[in-house]
Amino acid sequence: RNWGDGSEEPSWGTPAQTAALSAELAQEAKSSAEMGVTERR
């Protein structure tokens, strides 16, 4: 992914916003992992 042009520049803002974003990404990854496990059964 290219951040150089600035069109999708990540804005981290406050530590609270960063934590919320991290939690969201972690939850997404967890859901994806769980769905993958379910498909393999």
CHARMM-style PDB file with segment names, atoms N, HN, CA, C and O in Angstrom:
ATOM      1  N   ARG     1       0.858  -1.201   0.000  1.00  0.00      PROA
ATOM      2  CA  ARG     1       0.000   0.000   0.000  1.00  0.00      PROA
ATOM      3  C   ARG     1       0.887   1.241   0.000  1.00  0.00      PROA
ATOM      4  O   ARG     1       1.918   1.288   0.670  1.00  0.00      PROA
ATOM      5  N   ASN     2       0.473   2.216  -0.746  1.00  0.00      PROA
ATOM      6  HN  ASN     2      -0.365   2.177  -1.290  1.00  0.00      PROA
ATOM      7  CA  ASN     2       1.291   3.418  -0.908  1.00  0.00      PROA
ATOM      8  C   ASN     2       0.735   4.551  -0.072  1.00  0.00      PROA
ATOM      9  O   ASN     2      -0.388   5.005  -0.291  1.00  0.00      PROA
ATOM     10  N   TRP     3       1.540   5.014   0.907  1.00  0.00      PROA
ATOM     11  HN  TRP     3       2.452   4.645   1.085  1.00  0.00      PROA
ATOM     12  CA  TRP     3       1.096   6.148   1.723  1.00  0.00      PROA
ATOM     13  C   TRP     3       1.654   7.448   1.158  1.00  0.00      PROA
ATOM     14  O   TRP     3       1.256   8.530   1.590  1.00  0.00      PROA
ATOM     15  N   GLY     4       2.571   7.354   0.198  1.00  0.00      PROA
ATOM     16  HN  GLY     4       2.895   6.475  -0.152  1.00  0.00      PROA
ATOM     17  CA  GLY     4       3.362   8.504  -0.227  1.00  0.00      PROA
ATOM     18  C   GLY     4       2.536   9.657  -0.774  1.00  0.00      PROA
ATOM     19  O   GLY     4       2.905  10.813  -0.565  1.00  0.00      PROA
ATOM     20  N   ASP     5       1.434   9.391  -1.467  1.00  0.00      PROA
ATOM     21  HN  ASP     5       1.134   8.452  -1.637  1.00  0.00      PROA
ATOM     22  CA  ASP     5       0.696  10.484  -2.112  1.00  0.00      PROA
ATOM     23  C   ASP     5      -0.182  11.242  -1.130  1.00  0.00      PROA
ATOM     24  O   ASP     5      -0.670  12.326  -1.449  1.00  0.00      PROA
ATOM     25  N   GLY     6      -0.391  10.689   0.061  1.00  0.00      PROA
ATOM     26  HN  GLY     6       0.006   9.809   0.320  1.00  0.00      PROA
ATOM     27  CA  GLY     6      -1.125  11.413   1.094  1.00  0.00      PROA
ATOM     28  C   GLY     6      -2.632  11.277   0.983  1.00  0.00      PROA
ATOM     29  O   GLY     6      -3.351  11.771   1.851  1.00  0.00      PROA
ATOM     30  N   SER     7      -3.133  10.622  -0.056  1.00  0.00      PROA
ATOM     31  HN  SER     7      -2.549  10.221  -0.761  1.00  0.00      PROA
ATOM     32  CA  SER     7      -4.590  10.531  -0.212  1.00  0.00      PROA
ATOM     33  C   SER     7      -5.194   9.621   0.852  1.00  0.00      PROA
ATOM     34  O   SER     7      -6.336   9.815   1.268  1.00  0.00      PROA
ATOM     35  N   GLU     8      -4.426   8.630   1.288  1.00  0.00      PROA
ATOM     36  HN  GLU     8      -3.498   8.471   0.951  1.00  0.00      PROA
ATOM     37  CA  GLU     8      -4.922   7.720   2.323  1.00  0.00      PROA
ATOM     38  C   GLU     8      -4.067   7.830   3.568  1.00  0.00      PROA
ATOM     39  O   GLU     8      -3.867   6.844   4.278  1.00  0.00      PROA
ATOM     40  N   GLU     9      -3.567   9.008   3.833  1.00  0.00      PROA
ATOM     41  HN  GLU     9      -3.729   9.809   3.256  1.00  0.00      PROA
ATOM     42  CA  GLU     9      -2.662   9.176   4.968  1.00  0.00      PROA
ATOM     43  C   GLU     9      -3.353   8.790   6.265  1.00  0.00      PROA
ATOM     44  O   GLU     9      -4.433   9.302   6.560  1.00  0.00      PROA
ATOM     45  N   PRO    10      -2.755   7.898   7.047  1.00  0.00      PROA
ATOM     46  CA  PRO    10      -3.382   7.514   8.318  1.00  0.00      PROA
ATOM     47  C   PRO    10      -3.315   8.652   9.318  1.00  0.00      PROA
ATOM     48  O   PRO    10      -2.276   9.296   9.466  1.00  0.00      PROA
ATOM     49  N   SER    11      -4.422   8.901  10.007  1.00  0.00      PROA
ATOM     50  HN  SER    11      -5.266   8.378   9.887  1.00  0.00      PROA
ATOM     51  CA  SER    11      -4.419   9.938  11.036  1.00  0.00      PROA
ATOM     52  C   SER    11      -4.636   9.245  12.371  1.00  0.00      PROA
ATOM     53  O   SER    11      -5.714   8.712  12.635  1.00  0.00      PROA
ATOM     54  N   TRP    12      -3.605   9.256  13.213  1.00  0.00      PROA
ATOM     55  HN  TRP    12      -2.730   9.689  12.998  1.00  0.00      PROA
ATOM     56  CA  TRP    12      -3.678   8.503  14.463  1.00  0.00      PROA
ATOM     57  C   TRP    12      -4.388   9.295  15.544  1.00  0.00      PROA
ATOM     58  O   TRP    12      -4.998   8.707  16.437  1.00  0.00      PROA
ATOM     59  N   GLY    13      -4.323  10.613  15.483  1.00  0.00      PROA
ATOM     60  HN  GLY    13      -3.827  11.091  14.758  1.00  0.00      PROA
ATOM     61  CA  GLY    13      -5.047  11.421  16.456  1.00  0.00      PROA
ATOM     62  C   GLY    13      -4.585  11.144  17.874  1.00  0.00      PROA
ATOM     63  O   GLY    13      -3.386  11.055  18.139  1.00  0.00      PROA
ATOM     64  N   THR    14      -5.530  11.010  18.774  1.00  0.00      PROA
ATOM     65  HN  THR    14      -6.504  11.082  18.558  1.00  0.00      PROA
ATOM     66  CA  THR    14      -5.216  10.818  20.187  1.00  0.00      PROA
ATOM     67  C   THR    14      -4.904   9.352  20.463  1.00  0.00      PROA
ATOM     68  O   THR    14      -5.289   8.480  19.685  1.00  0.00      PROA
ATOM     69  N   PRO    15      -4.212   9.074  21.561  1.00  0.00      PROA
ATOM     70  CA  PRO    15      -3.961   7.673  21.935  1.00  0.00      PROA
ATOM     71  C   PRO    15      -5.250   6.867  22.045  1.00  0.00      PROA
ATOM     72  O   PRO    15      -5.270   5.678  21.730  1.00  0.00      PROA
ATOM     73  N   ALA    16      -6.319   7.508  22.489  1.00  0.00      PROA
ATOM     74  HN  ALA    16      -6.303   8.474  22.746  1.00  0.00      PROA
ATOM     75  CA  ALA    16      -7.597   6.806  22.618  1.00  0.00      PROA
ATOM     76  C   ALA    16      -8.107   6.373  21.246  1.00  0.00      PROA
ATOM     77  O   ALA    16      -8.596   5.255  21.084  1.00  0.00      PROA
ATOM     78  N   GLN    17      -7.990   7.262  20.262  1.00  0.00      PROA
ATOM     79  HN  GLN    17      -7.593   8.170  20.394  1.00  0.00      PROA
ATOM     80  CA  GLN    17      -8.431   6.912  18.913  1.00  0.00      PROA
ATOM     81  C   GLN    17      -7.569   5.789  18.358  1.00  0.00      PROA
ATOM     82  O   GLN    17      -8.071   4.873  17.708  1.00  0.00      PROA
ATOM     83  N   THR    18      -6.259   5.867  18.622  1.00  0.00      PROA
ATOM     84  HN  THR    18      -5.851   6.611  19.150  1.00  0.00      PROA
ATOM     85  CA  THR    18      -5.359   4.818  18.151  1.00  0.00      PROA
ATOM     86  C   THR    18      -5.739   3.481  18.760  1.00  0.00      PROA
ATOM     87  O   THR    18      -5.756   2.461  18.071  1.00  0.00      PROA
ATOM     88  N   ALA    19      -6.044   3.484  20.060  1.00  0.00      PROA
ATOM     89  HN  ALA    19      -6.030   4.312  20.620  1.00  0.00      PROA
ATOM     90  CA  ALA    19      -6.421   2.246  20.743  1.00  0.00      PROA
ATOM     91  C   ALA    19      -7.718   1.694  20.163  1.00  0.00      PROA
ATOM     92  O   ALA    19      -7.848   0.487  19.958  1.00  0.00      PROA
ATOM     93  N   ALA    20      -8.671   2.574  19.901  1.00  0.00      PROA
ATOM     94  HN  ALA    20      -8.565   3.554  20.068  1.00  0.00      PROA
ATOM     95  CA  ALA    20      -9.946   2.134  19.345  1.00  0.00      PROA
ATOM     96  C   ALA    20      -9.735   1.512  17.969  1.00  0.00      PROA
ATOM     97  O   ALA    20     -10.321   0.477  17.651  1.00  0.00      PROA
ATOM     98  N   LEU    21      -8.892   2.150  17.153  1.00  0.00      PROA
ATOM     99  HN  LEU    21      -8.415   2.990  17.411  1.00  0.00      PROA
ATOM    100  CA  LEU    21      -8.622   1.635  15.822  1.00  0.00      PROA
ATOM    101  C   LEU    21      -7.937   0.277  15.917  1.00  0.00      PROA
ATOM    102  O   LEU    21      -8.289  -0.649  15.187  1.00  0.00      PROA
ATOM    103  N   SER    22      -6.963   0.155  16.810  1.00  0.00      PROA
ATOM    104  HN  SER    22      -6.677   0.907  17.404  1.00  0.00      PROA
ATOM    105  CA  SER    22      -6.256  -1.109  16.989  1.00  0.00      PROA
ATOM    106  C   SER    22      -7.222  -2.200  17.421  1.00  0.00      PROA
ATOM    107  O   SER    22      -7.155  -3.325  16.927  1.00  0.00      PROA
ATOM    108  N   ALA    23      -8.117  -1.870  18.339  1.00  0.00      PROA
ATOM    109  HN  ALA    23      -8.171  -0.956  18.740  1.00  0.00      PROA
ATOM    110  CA  ALA    23      -9.086  -2.850  18.820  1.00  0.00      PROA
ATOM    111  C   ALA    23      -9.993  -3.295  17.680  1.00  0.00      PROA
ATOM    112  O   ALA    23     -10.336  -4.472  17.567  1.00  0.00      PROA
ATOM    113  N   GLU    24     -10.373  -2.347  16.843  1.00  0.00      PROA
ATOM    114  HN  GLU    24     -10.094  -1.391  16.935  1.00  0.00      PROA
ATOM    115  CA  GLU    24     -11.250  -2.669  15.719  1.00  0.00      PROA
ATOM    116  C   GLU    24     -10.554  -3.629  14.759  1.00  0.00      PROA
ATOM    117  O   GLU    24     -11.141  -4.615  14.313  1.00  0.00      PROA
ATOM    118  N   LEU    25      -9.292  -3.325  14.448  1.00  0.00      PROA
ATOM    119  HN  LEU    25      -8.815  -2.524  14.810  1.00  0.00      PROA
ATOM    120  CA  LEU    25      -8.539  -4.185  13.541  1.00  0.00      PROA
ATOM    121  C   LEU    25      -8.347  -5.569  14.154  1.00  0.00      PROA
ATOM    122  O   LEU    25      -8.449  -6.581  13.461  1.00  0.00      PROA
ATOM    123  N   ALA    26      -8.069  -5.608  15.453  1.00  0.00      PROA
ATOM    124  HN  ALA    26      -7.986  -4.785  16.016  1.00  0.00      PROA
ATOM    125  CA  ALA    26      -7.872  -6.893  16.121  1.00  0.00      PROA
ATOM    126  C   ALA    26      -9.163  -7.708  16.085  1.00  0.00      PROA
ATOM    127  O   ALA    26      -9.129  -8.919  15.869  1.00  0.00      PROA
ATOM    128  N   GLN    27     -10.295  -7.046  16.296  1.00  0.00      PROA
ATOM    129  HN  GLN    27     -10.322  -6.062  16.471  1.00  0.00      PROA
ATOM    130  CA  GLN    27     -11.586  -7.736  16.274  1.00  0.00      PROA
ATOM    131  C   GLN    27     -11.864  -8.288  14.879  1.00  0.00      PROA
ATOM    132  O   GLN    27     -12.374  -9.398  14.729  1.00  0.00      PROA
ATOM    133  N   GLU    28     -11.522  -7.498  13.856  1.00  0.00      PROA
ATOM    134  HN  GLU    28     -11.108  -6.596  13.978  1.00  0.00      PROA
ATOM    135  CA  GLU    28     -11.718  -7.944  12.482  1.00  0.00      PROA
ATOM    136  C   GLU    28     -10.888  -9.189  12.205  1.00  0.00      PROA
ATOM    137  O   GLU    28     -11.374 -10.154  11.614  1.00  0.00      PROA
ATOM    138  N   ALA    29      -9.630  -9.157  12.638  1.00  0.00      PROA
ATOM    139  HN  ALA    29      -9.235  -8.374  13.118  1.00  0.00      PROA
ATOM    140  CA  ALA    29      -8.741 -10.290  12.411  1.00  0.00      PROA
ATOM    141  C   ALA    29      -9.266 -11.526  13.132  1.00  0.00      PROA
ATOM    142  O   ALA    29      -9.215 -12.632  12.595  1.00  0.00      PROA
ATOM    143  N   LYS    30      -9.770 -11.336  14.348  1.00  0.00      PROA
ATOM    144  HN  LYS    30      -9.811 -10.437  14.784  1.00  0.00      PROA
ATOM    145  CA  LYS    30     -10.300 -12.445  15.135  1.00  0.00      PROA
ATOM    146  C   LYS    30     -11.511 -13.054  14.426  1.00  0.00      PROA
ATOM    147  O   LYS    30     -11.637 -14.276  14.345  1.00  0.00      PROA
ATOM    148  N   SER    31     -12.397 -12.203  13.915  1.00  0.00      PROA
ATOM    149  HN  SER    31     -12.295 -11.211  13.981  1.00  0.00      PROA
ATOM    150  CA  SER    31     -13.582 -12.691  13.221  1.00  0.00      PROA
ATOM    151  C   SER    31     -13.177 -13.479  11.981  1.00  0.00      PROA
ATOM    152  O   SER    31     -13.738 -14.539  11.703  1.00  0.00      PROA
ATOM    153  N   SER    32     -12.196 -12.957  11.230  1.00  0.00      PROA
ATOM    154  HN  SER    32     -11.740 -12.095  11.456  1.00  0.00      PROA
ATOM    155  CA  SER    32     -11.736 -13.637  10.029  1.00  0.00      PROA
ATOM    156  C   SER    32     -11.161 -14.996  10.383  1.00  0.00      PROA
ATOM    157  O   SER    32     -11.419 -15.985   9.697  1.00  0.00      PROA
ATOM    158  N   ALA    33     -10.377 -15.045  11.461  1.00  0.00      PROA
ATOM    159  HN  ALA    33     -10.168 -14.242  12.018  1.00  0.00      PROA
ATOM    160  CA  ALA    33      -9.764 -16.303  11.880  1.00  0.00      PROA
ATOM    161  C   ALA    33     -10.840 -17.307  12.271  1.00  0.00      PROA
ATOM    162  O   ALA    33     -10.756 -18.482  11.913  1.00  0.00      PROA
ATOM    163  N   GLU    34     -11.840 -16.853  12.998  1.00  0.00      PROA
ATOM    164  HN  GLU    34     -11.908 -15.899  13.290  1.00  0.00      PROA
ATOM    165  CA  GLU    34     -12.908 -17.749  13.436  1.00  0.00      PROA
ATOM    166  C   GLU    34     -13.703 -18.267  12.241  1.00  0.00      PROA
ATOM    167  O   GLU    34     -14.080 -19.438  12.208  1.00  0.00      PROA
ATOM    168  N   MET    35     -13.957 -17.412  11.271  1.00  0.00      PROA
ATOM    169  HN  MET    35     -13.651 -16.460  11.297  1.00  0.00      PROA
ATOM    170  CA  MET    35     -14.691 -17.849  10.085  1.00  0.00      PROA
ATOM    171  C   MET    35     -13.872 -18.892   9.327  1.00  0.00      PROA
ATOM    172  O   MET    35     -14.422 -19.869   8.818  1.00  0.00      PROA
ATOM    173  N   GLY    36     -12.555 -18.683   9.253  1.00  0.00      PROA
ATOM    174  HN  GLY    36     -12.109 -17.890   9.666  1.00  0.00      PROA
ATOM    175  CA  GLY    36     -11.689 -19.639   8.573  1.00  0.00      PROA
ATOM    176  C   GLY    36     -11.735 -21.002   9.251  1.00  0.00      PROA
ATOM    177  O   GLY    36     -11.762 -22.035   8.583  1.00  0.00      PROA
ATOM    178  N   VAL    37     -11.744 -20.997  10.587  1.00  0.00      PROA
ATOM    179  HN  VAL    37     -11.722 -20.158  11.130  1.00  0.00      PROA
ATOM    180  CA  VAL    37     -11.800 -22.252  11.338  1.00  0.00      PROA
ATOM    181  C   VAL    37     -13.117 -22.962  11.062  1.00  0.00      PROA
ATOM    182  O   VAL    37     -13.145 -24.180  10.881  1.00  0.00      PROA
ATOM    183  N   THR    38     -14.203 -22.204  11.029  1.00  0.00      PROA
ATOM    184  HN  THR    38     -14.179 -21.215  11.176  1.00  0.00      PROA
ATOM    185  CA  THR    38     -15.520 -22.796  10.804  1.00  0.00      PROA
ATOM    186  C   THR    38     -15.586 -23.440   9.423  1.00  0.00      PROA
ATOM    187  O   THR    38     -16.160 -24.518   9.268  1.00  0.00      PROA
ATOM    188  N   GLU    39     -15.001 -22.787   8.421  1.00  0.00      PROA
ATOM    189  HN  GLU    39     -14.535 -21.912   8.548  1.00  0.00      PROA
ATOM    190  CA  GLU    39     -15.073 -23.315   7.067  1.00  0.00      PROA
ATOM    191  C   GLU    39     -14.329 -24.638   6.942  1.00  0.00      PROA
ATOM    192  O   GLU    39     -14.698 -25.482   6.126  1.00  0.00      PROA
ATOM    193  N   ARG    40     -13.278 -24.826   7.749  1.00  0.00      PROA
ATOM    194  HN  ARG    40     -12.978 -24.140   8.412  1.00  0.00      PROA
ATOM    195  CA  ARG    40     -12.469 -26.027   7.614  1.00  0.00      PROA
ATOM    196  C   ARG    40     -13.114 -27.243   8.265  1.00  0.00      PROA
ATOM    197  O   ARG    40     -12.690 -28.369   8.006  1.00  0.00      PROA
ATOM    198  N   ARG    41     -14.131 -27.045   9.108  1.00  0.00      PROA
ATOM    199  HN  ARG    41     -14.475 -26.130   9.319  1.00  0.00      PROA
ATOM    200  CA  ARG    41     -14.728 -28.192   9.792  1.00  0.00      PROA
ATOM    201  C   ARG    41     -15.536 -29.057   8.849  1.00  0.00      PROA
ATOM    202  OT1 ARG    41     -16.105 -30.065   9.269  1.00  0.00      PROA
TER     203      ARG     41
END
